[in-house]
Structures are given as C-alpha cells and as structure tokens.
Amino acid sequence: MIVGQPMTFEINRGRNKFVKFDGYVQDAYPAIFTVRCLMEGEDELQSFSYNDILTRNVKINKK
C-alpha cells in the first residue's frame, strides 16, 4: 500500500507542460485517489483517477 508514503509525482498538464512535485497519497477510493502536494511551502490536495496512471498522465516514483 502506498498511502502515506513520501513519493514524487510527475503530472502531464498537456501541450508539453509537466509539473513535478513531492507529496503523498492521502486516501485511495475505488475510482480515484487523492494526493497531498507539498510544493514550495503550499499544502494542496489534488485528486486523480487510476486511468491517469494507465495513460501515463501521472507518474509516481518512490523517494
């Protein structure tokens, strides 16, 4: 289970725009998972679907 473990996320925002940040998976649900982003002192919650991982719009790497 990867919930709560520190990870590095790389998000494809389209048109060759990539965002890379550190964070952790806060919760996992049947269709989506939520990520607590730790970017530049800001604490933000984002949600992604498992389809984003399959289509490689979201890449997750362990720290």
N, CA, C and O atoms as a GROMACS GRO file, in nm:
protein
  252
    1MET      N    1   0.084  -0.118   0.000
    1MET     CA    2   0.000   0.000   0.000
    1MET      C    3   0.089   0.124   0.000
    1MET      O    4   0.188   0.130   0.072
    2ILE      N    5   0.054   0.220  -0.078
    2ILE     CA    6   0.137   0.340  -0.090
    2ILE      C    7   0.079   0.460  -0.016
    2ILE      O    8   0.134   0.570  -0.023
    3VAL      N    9  -0.033   0.441   0.053
    3VAL     CA   10  -0.097   0.552   0.124
    3VAL      C   11  -0.006   0.598   0.238
    3VAL      O   12   0.035   0.519   0.323
    4GLY      N   13   0.025   0.728   0.238
    4GLY     CA   14   0.105   0.788   0.344
    4GLY      C   15   0.254   0.786   0.323
    4GLY      O   16   0.327   0.849   0.400
    5GLN      N   17   0.304   0.717   0.221
    5GLN     CA   18   0.448   0.712   0.195
    5GLN      C   19   0.489   0.829   0.107
    5GLN      O   20   0.417   0.865   0.014
    6PRO      N   21   0.606   0.890   0.135
    6PRO     CA   22   0.652   1.002   0.051
    6PRO      C   23   0.684   0.956  -0.091
    6PRO      O   24   0.750   0.854  -0.111
    7MET      N   25   0.636   1.032  -0.188
    7MET     CA   26   0.652   0.999  -0.329
    7MET      C   27   0.683   1.124  -0.409
    7MET      O   28   0.665   1.236  -0.361
    8THR      N   29   0.730   1.104  -0.531
    8THR     CA   30   0.749   1.211  -0.627
    8THR      C   31   0.649   1.189  -0.740
    8THR      O   32   0.640   1.079  -0.795
    9PHE      N   33   0.575   1.293  -0.775
    9PHE     CA   34   0.472   1.285  -0.877
    9PHE      C   35   0.512   1.372  -0.995
    9PHE      O   36   0.564   1.482  -0.978
   10GLU      N   37   0.487   1.322  -1.115
   10GLU     CA   38   0.508   1.399  -1.238
   10GLU      C   39   0.376   1.398  -1.314
   10GLU      O   40   0.328   1.292  -1.355
   11ILE      N   41   0.318   1.516  -1.332
   11ILE     CA   42   0.186   1.531  -1.392
   11ILE      C   43   0.199   1.594  -1.529
   11ILE      O   44   0.266   1.696  -1.545
   12ASN      N   45   0.134   1.533  -1.630
   12ASN     CA   46   0.131   1.588  -1.765
   12ASN      C   47   0.007   1.676  -1.775
   12ASN      O   48  -0.106   1.625  -1.772
   13ARG      N   49   0.025   1.807  -1.789
   13ARG     CA   50  -0.086   1.902  -1.798
   13ARG      C   51  -0.122   1.934  -1.943
   13ARG      O   52  -0.207   2.020  -1.967
   14GLY      N   53  -0.061   1.867  -2.039
   14GLY     CA   54  -0.092   1.888  -2.180
   14GLY      C   55   0.000   1.990  -2.244
   14GLY      O   56   0.056   2.076  -2.176
   15ARG      N   57   0.014   1.980  -2.375
   15ARG     CA   58   0.098   2.070  -2.454
   15ARG      C   59   0.240   2.082  -2.397
   15ARG      O   60   0.294   2.192  -2.384
   16ASN      N   61   0.296   1.968  -2.365
   16ASN     CA   62   0.433   1.959  -2.314
   16ASN      C   63   0.456   2.037  -2.185
   16ASN      O   64   0.566   2.086  -2.160
   17LYS      N   65   0.352   2.050  -2.103
   17LYS     CA   66   0.365   2.114  -1.972
   17LYS      C   67   0.363   2.005  -1.866
   17LYS      O   68   0.263   1.936  -1.848
   18PHE      N   69   0.473   1.991  -1.796
   18PHE     CA   70   0.486   1.891  -1.691
   18PHE      C   71   0.508   1.960  -1.558
   18PHE      O   72   0.582   2.058  -1.549
   19VAL      N   73   0.443   1.908  -1.454
   19VAL     CA   74   0.459   1.959  -1.319
   19VAL      C   75   0.514   1.845  -1.236
   19VAL      O   76   0.460   1.735  -1.239
   20LYS      N   77   0.621   1.871  -1.161
   20LYS     CA   78   0.683   1.770  -1.077
   20LYS      C   79   0.681   1.821  -0.934
   20LYS      O   80   0.721   1.934  -0.907
   21PHE      N   81   0.635   1.736  -0.841
   21PHE     CA   82   0.629   1.777  -0.701
   21PHE      C   83   0.640   1.656  -0.610
   21PHE      O   84   0.620   1.542  -0.653
   22ASP      N   85   0.670   1.682  -0.484
   22ASP     CA   86   0.674   1.580  -0.381
   22ASP      C   87   0.542   1.581  -0.306
   22ASP      O   88   0.476   1.685  -0.297
   23GLY      N   89   0.504   1.468  -0.253
   23GLY     CA   90   0.381   1.458  -0.176
   23GLY      C   91   0.357   1.314  -0.135
   23GLY      O   92   0.447   1.231  -0.137
   24TYR      N   93   0.233   1.287  -0.098
   24TYR     CA   94   0.196   1.151  -0.060
   24TYR      C   95   0.050   1.128  -0.093
   24TYR      O   96  -0.030   1.221  -0.100
   25VAL      N   97   0.015   1.001  -0.113
   25VAL     CA   98  -0.124   0.963  -0.138
   25VAL      C   99  -0.195   0.967  -0.004
   25VAL      O  100  -0.160   0.895   0.089
   26GLN      N  101  -0.296   1.052   0.006
   26GLN     CA  102  -0.367   1.068   0.132
   26GLN      C  103  -0.474   0.962   0.148
   26GLN      O  104  -0.483   0.898   0.253
   27ASP      N  105  -0.557   0.941   0.045
   27ASP     CA  106  -0.664   0.842   0.050
   27ASP      C  107  -0.676   0.773  -0.085
   27ASP      O  108  -0.643   0.831  -0.189
   28ALA      N  109  -0.724   0.650  -0.083
   28ALA     CA  110  -0.749   0.575  -0.206
   28ALA      C  111  -0.894   0.528  -0.204
   28ALA      O  112  -0.939   0.467  -0.107
   29TYR      N  113  -0.965   0.556  -0.311
   29TYR     CA  114  -1.104   0.519  -0.327
   29TYR      C  115  -1.116   0.426  -0.448
   29TYR      O  116  -1.018   0.411  -0.522
   30PRO      N  117  -1.232   0.364  -0.472
   30PRO     CA  118  -1.245   0.270  -0.584
   30PRO      C  119  -1.214   0.330  -0.722
   30PRO      O  120  -1.162   0.259  -0.808
   31ALA      N  121  -1.242   0.458  -0.746
   31ALA     CA  122  -1.221   0.515  -0.879
   31ALA      C  123  -1.114   0.622  -0.882
   31ALA      O  124  -1.058   0.650  -0.988
   32ILE      N  125  -1.082   0.683  -0.768
   32ILE     CA  126  -0.984   0.792  -0.764
   32ILE      C  127  -0.893   0.776  -0.642
   32ILE      O  128  -0.919   0.695  -0.553
   33PHE      N  129  -0.786   0.854  -0.642
   33PHE     CA  130  -0.701   0.865  -0.524
   33PHE      C  131  -0.666   1.012  -0.505
   33PHE      O  132  -0.658   1.087  -0.603
   34THR      N  133  -0.647   1.054  -0.382
   34THR     CA  134  -0.616   1.193  -0.351
   34THR      C  135  -0.471   1.203  -0.310
   34THR      O  136  -0.416   1.116  -0.242
   35VAL      N  137  -0.408   1.313  -0.354
   35VAL     CA  138  -0.266   1.336  -0.330
   35VAL      C  139  -0.250   1.467  -0.255
   35VAL      O  140  -0.305   1.570  -0.296
   36ARG      N  141  -0.175   1.465  -0.145
   36ARG     CA  142  -0.141   1.586  -0.071
   36ARG      C  143  -0.009   1.635  -0.128
   36ARG      O  144   0.095   1.570  -0.111
   37CYS      N  145  -0.013   1.751  -0.197
   37CYS     CA  146   0.104   1.808  -0.265
   37CYS      C  147   0.180   1.899  -0.169
   37CYS      O  148   0.120   1.980  -0.098
   38LEU      N  149   0.309   1.887  -0.169
   38LEU     CA  150   0.394   1.972  -0.087
   38LEU      C  151   0.484   2.052  -0.180
   38LEU      O  152   0.602   2.020  -0.198
   39MET      N  153   0.427   2.158  -0.241
   39MET     CA  154   0.501   2.239  -0.338
   39MET      C  155   0.532   2.375  -0.278
   39MET      O  156   0.440   2.449  -0.240
   40GLU      N  157   0.658   2.410  -0.270
   40GLU     CA  158   0.703   2.544  -0.233
   40GLU      C  159   0.630   2.598  -0.112
   40GLU      O  160   0.584   2.712  -0.112
   41GLY      N  161   0.620   2.518  -0.008
   41GLY     CA  162   0.558   2.562   0.115
   41GLY      C  163   0.406   2.561   0.115
   41GLY      O  164   0.345   2.590   0.217
   42GLU      N  165   0.344   2.528   0.003
   42GLU     CA  166   0.199   2.522  -0.005
   42GLU      C  167   0.153   2.378   0.016
   42GLU      O  168   0.218   2.284  -0.028
   43ASP      N  169   0.042   2.364   0.083
   43ASP     CA  170  -0.016   2.233   0.109
   43ASP      C  171  -0.147   2.225   0.032
   43ASP      O  172  -0.244   2.294   0.066
   44GLU      N  173  -0.151   2.142  -0.073
   44GLU     CA  174  -0.266   2.138  -0.164
   44GLU      C  175  -0.312   1.994  -0.181
   44GLU      O  176  -0.229   1.902  -0.183
   45LEU      N  177  -0.442   1.974  -0.194
   45LEU     CA  178  -0.498   1.841  -0.216
   45LEU      C  179  -0.548   1.832  -0.360
   45LEU      O  180  -0.627   1.916  -0.404
   46GLN      N  181  -0.503   1.729  -0.433
   46GLN     CA  182  -0.547   1.707  -0.570
   46GLN      C  183  -0.598   1.564  -0.582
   46GLN      O  184  -0.557   1.477  -0.505
   47SER      N  185  -0.687   1.541  -0.677
   47SER     CA  186  -0.739   1.406  -0.698
   47SER      C  187  -0.711   1.363  -0.842
   47SER      O  188  -0.713   1.444  -0.935
   48PHE      N  189  -0.686   1.234  -0.858
   48PHE     CA  190  -0.656   1.176  -0.988
   48PHE      C  191  -0.728   1.043  -0.998
   48PHE      O  192  -0.757   0.979  -0.897
   49SER      N  193  -0.757   1.001  -1.122
   49SER     CA  194  -0.817   0.869  -1.142
   49SER      C  195  -0.706   0.769  -1.174
   49SER      O  196  -0.595   0.807  -1.212
   50TYR      N  197  -0.738   0.642  -1.157
   50TYR     CA  198  -0.641   0.538  -1.189
   50TYR      C  199  -0.615   0.533  -1.339
   50TYR      O  200  -0.510   0.485  -1.382
   51ASN      N  201  -0.708   0.581  -1.418
   51ASN     CA  202  -0.689   0.589  -1.562
   51ASN      C  203  -0.575   0.685  -1.597
   51ASN      O  204  -0.506   0.665  -1.697
   52ASP      N  205  -0.553   0.789  -1.516
   52ASP     CA  206  -0.442   0.881  -1.539
   52ASP      C  207  -0.307   0.809  -1.531
   52ASP      O  208  -0.214   0.845  -1.603
   53ILE      N  209  -0.297   0.710  -1.447
   53ILE     CA  210  -0.172   0.633  -1.437
   53ILE      C  211  -0.158   0.542  -1.559
   53ILE      O  212  -0.049   0.532  -1.616
   54LEU      N  213  -0.267   0.478  -1.600
   54LEU     CA  214  -0.263   0.388  -1.716
   54LEU      C  215  -0.228   0.462  -1.845
   54LEU      O  216  -0.159   0.407  -1.930
   55THR      N  217  -0.275   0.586  -1.860
   55THR     CA  218  -0.246   0.665  -1.979
   55THR      C  219  -0.117   0.746  -1.966
   55THR      O  220  -0.080   0.821  -2.056
   56ARG      N  221  -0.049   0.729  -1.854
   56ARG     CA  222   0.080   0.795  -1.825
   56ARG      C  223   0.068   0.946  -1.816
   56ARG      O  224   0.164   1.017  -1.847
   57ASN      N  225  -0.046   0.996  -1.775
   57ASN     CA  226  -0.060   1.138  -1.746
   57ASN      C  227  -0.009   1.169  -1.606
   57ASN      O  228   0.024   1.284  -1.574
   58VAL      N  229  -0.003   1.066  -1.521
   58VAL     CA  230   0.050   1.079  -1.386
   58VAL      C  231   0.154   0.969  -1.368
   58VAL      O  232   0.126   0.851  -1.392
   59LYS      N  233   0.275   1.008  -1.327
   59LYS     CA  234   0.380   0.912  -1.298
   59LYS      C  235   0.416   0.926  -1.152
   59LYS      O  236   0.432   1.037  -1.101
   60ILE      N  237   0.427   0.812  -1.083
   60ILE     CA  238   0.457   0.810  -0.940
   60ILE      C  239   0.586   0.734  -0.920
   60ILE      O  240   0.604   0.623  -0.971
   61ASN      N  241   0.678   0.794  -0.843
   61ASN     CA  242   0.805   0.731  -0.808
   61ASN      C  243   0.825   0.740  -0.658
   61ASN      O  244   0.798   0.844  -0.598
   62LYS      N  245   0.874   0.631  -0.598
   62LYS     CA  246   0.906   0.634  -0.456
   62LYS      C  247   1.030   0.718  -0.433
   62LYS      O  248   1.121   0.721  -0.516
   63LYS      N  249   1.034   0.784  -0.320
   63LYS     CA  250   1.152   0.864  -0.284
   63LYS      C  251   1.260   0.778  -0.229
   63LYS      O  252   1.367   0.827  -0.193
   0.00000   0.00000   0.00000
